[in-house]
């Protein structure tokens, strides 16, 4: 993920910089109108294909990318994979889709997308989703991620090696991440300070080899550490 939005002169927060990738111009226009009208959010570029999205993201280095999952030339899955695999400090990618329980969406999460957003989402949901992934302190739509994992996870028959390396508290934290709790909520639930929770989350990501919380949850489901239901 890119560094959290910084600050401008006199302490003014820098805006969350966004790239829109969708092959339908009307969709991009609608998203831009919603996002640019919101204080603290700024659309810096658009792309009409997956290949163009990769190029634009490398050039503009945004904080968040809204990526259509189905596009010509290179689809959103491969574009996400290329962006996250080729940049030193990649942005957070949110795939945008028409269908919630879609294998394409799950594949995008598997390769590194931070979450997904339905095209029929209300403007308030869109804005909240962008702000949430930019902060990176919670899981976007945890119930929906669990549903996707239940339907599409490619489960390994062997227990993951990293499971044995988790402490008991780290295992608890991973399960709470899968439930969608924020650091503050986990702090209350576990009776420890926010700094301690942050340390545990960092350890969970390191031991699971996950890029972010979404990847940790996907790993937990695919290895059977967490079972659907």
Secondary structure, 3 states (H helix, E strand, C coil): CCCCCCECHHHCECCEEEEEECCCHHHHHHHHHHHHCCCCEEEEEEECCHHHHHHHHHHHCCCEEEEECCCCCCCHHHHHHHHHHHCCCCCEEEEEECCCCCHHHHHHHHHCCCEEEECCCCHHHHHHHHHHHHHCCCCCCHHHHHHHHHHHCCCCCCCCHHHHHCCHHHHHHHHHHHHCCCHHHHHHHHCCCHHHHHHHHHHHHHHHCCCCHHHHHHHHHHCCCCCCC
